[in-house]
């Protein structure tokens, strides 16, 4: 079992959100292994049916708890969203504390807002980070297969590929079909593959709409579905004016490198150093790692990318309250040279004061054009993420 970086409160009710397979149930069973709890698993069809038909079953079980102040864990709460109103009342009227997990915030948004107003904190659990993996971490494996916990149970490429393909099908079946999020599944299937193929690129809604045979608004709703079911994140374009930022299309990154490769059907194609695909995968990994680590450390950072009209670009801009903005260029090379830093150096002067970092697989720290060129592990330390 891997030690997770998530450190939830011990004194207040809370939610843990995370995509399927990130280890929420395992995490909670380990966290509460020495404590007496009421554990309700809504993945059990009988339990789901019971609570869906009779939410008051929860109050009956909670009222029977002794001693006072026990924890109540409701796993997969999105399967019975009607429980949220009752949980709200129980938080107010009993000394018990609640932990609710979910892999989709879509169904819960209608009834969750009042719970989150100080009554229940919100945490997120992600696929494993390099630090959580420790000695088990291998960069090549992380780029090719991702870091979902279960992937580390398999020793063969064939088994890993089968697991990731099954994961993609499970997402379609249990998150999309079961919740009736989209009426016509066929264009959504096509959308997932196209979205995976354009992972890390600026989203062109009209082009994707044309490719899959739907209108632009439908494609925009599809990306919202991916965000709300925690399958990916939209990275907005940077601009000093929020109004202008909203006019520029975002980039989209799937939440796991392996799931992305399953969706675009490239699992059987190995990633070779020096190729464009390897560089894209490395950038994907670094951006995911930074956003995950910042979430675990509860940093109120905002993330964006920057691209000018002449296609000069910064891969990641981090707005850090109280600190200079961090401008990050990501290169998969093992040898950084001056031309790798010229673009970000120009931006750093225009946006001074700013911390300009070039993150790569080069093992040597360098300073070129006032840009700190760092091995990727060292860069996380400089950013204060490890």
Rosetta blueprint (number, residue, H / E / L):
1 X L
2 X L
3 X L
4 X L
5 X L
6 X L
7 X L
8 X L
9 X L
10 X L
11 X L
12 X L
13 X E
14 X E
15 X E
16 X E
17 X E
18 X L
19 X L
20 X L
21 X L
22 X L
23 X L
24 X H
25 X H
26 X H
27 X H
28 X H
29 X H
30 X H
31 X H
32 X L
33 X L
34 X L
35 X L
36 X L
37 X E
38 X E
39 X E
40 X E
41 X E
42 X L
43 X L
44 X L
45 X H
46 X H
47 X H
48 X H
49 X H
50 X H
51 X H
52 X H
53 X H
54 X L
55 X L
56 X H
57 X H
58 X H
59 X H
60 X H
61 X H
62 X H
63 X H
64 X L
65 X L
66 X L
67 X L
68 X L
69 X L
70 X L
71 X E
72 X E
73 X E
74 X E
75 X E
76 X L
77 X H
78 X H
79 X H
80 X H
81 X L
82 X L
83 X H
84 X H
85 X H
86 X H
87 X H
88 X H
89 X H
90 X H
91 X H
92 X H
93 X H
94 X L
95 X L
96 X L
97 X E
98 X E
99 X E
100 X E
101 X E
102 X E
103 X L
104 X L
105 X L
106 X L
107 X L
108 X L
109 X H
110 X H
111 X H
112 X H
113 X H
114 X H
115 X H
116 X H
117 X L
118 X L
119 X L
120 X E
121 X E
122 X E
123 X E
124 X E
125 X L
126 X L
127 X L
128 X L
129 X L
130 X H
131 X H
132 X H
133 X H
134 X H
135 X H
136 X H
137 X L
138 X L
139 X H
140 X H
141 X H
142 X H
143 X H
144 X H
145 X H
146 X L
147 X L
148 X L
149 X H
150 X H
151 X H
152 X H
153 X H
154 X L
155 X L
156 X L
157 X H
158 X H
159 X H
160 X H
161 X H
162 X H
163 X H
164 X H
165 X H
166 X H
167 X H
168 X H
169 X H
170 X H
171 X H
172 X H
173 X H
174 X H
175 X H
176 X H
177 X H
178 X L
179 X L
180 X L
181 X L
182 X L
183 X L
184 X L
185 X H
186 X H
187 X H
188 X H
189 X H
190 X H
191 X H
192 X H
193 X H
194 X H
195 X H
196 X H
197 X H
198 X L
199 X L
200 X L
201 X L
202 X E
203 X L
204 X L
205 X H
206 X H
207 X H
208 X H
209 X H
210 X H
211 X H
212 X H
213 X L
214 X L
215 X L
216 X H
217 X H
218 X H
219 X H
220 X H
221 X H
222 X H
223 X H
224 X H
225 X H
226 X H
227 X H
228 X H
229 X L
230 X L
231 X L
232 X E
233 X E
234 X E
235 X E
236 X E
237 X E
238 X L
239 X L
240 X L
241 X L
242 X H
243 X H
244 X H
245 X H
246 X L
247 X L
248 X L
249 X L
250 X L
251 X E
252 X E
253 X E
254 X E
255 X L
256 X L
257 X H
258 X H
259 X H
260 X H
261 X H
262 X H
263 X H
264 X L
265 X L
266 X L
267 X L
268 X L
269 X L
270 X L
271 X L
272 X L
273 X L
274 X L
275 X L
276 X H
277 X H
278 X H
279 X H
280 X H
281 X H
282 X H
283 X H
284 X H
285 X H
286 X H
287 X H
288 X H
289 X H
290 X H
291 X H
292 X H
293 X H
294 X H
295 X H
296 X H
297 X L
298 X L
299 X L
300 X L
301 X L
302 X E
303 X E
304 X E
305 X E
306 X E
307 X E
308 X L
309 X L
310 X L
311 X L
312 X L
313 X E
314 X E
315 X E
316 X E
317 X E
318 X E
319 X E
320 X L
321 X L
322 X L
323 X L
324 X L
325 X E
326 X E
327 X E
328 X E
329 X E
330 X E
331 X L
332 X L
333 X L
334 X L
335 X L
336 X L
337 X L
338 X H
339 X H
340 X H
341 X L
342 X H
343 X H
344 X H
345 X H
346 X H
347 X H
348 X H
349 X H
350 X H
351 X L
352 X L
353 X L
354 X E
355 X E
356 X E
357 X E
358 X E
359 X E
360 X E
361 X L
362 X L
363 X L
364 X L
365 X L
366 X E
367 X E
368 X E
369 X L
370 X L
371 X E
372 X E
373 X E
374 X E
375 X E
376 X H
377 X H
378 X H
379 X H
380 X H
381 X H
382 X H
383 X L
384 X L
385 X L
386 X L
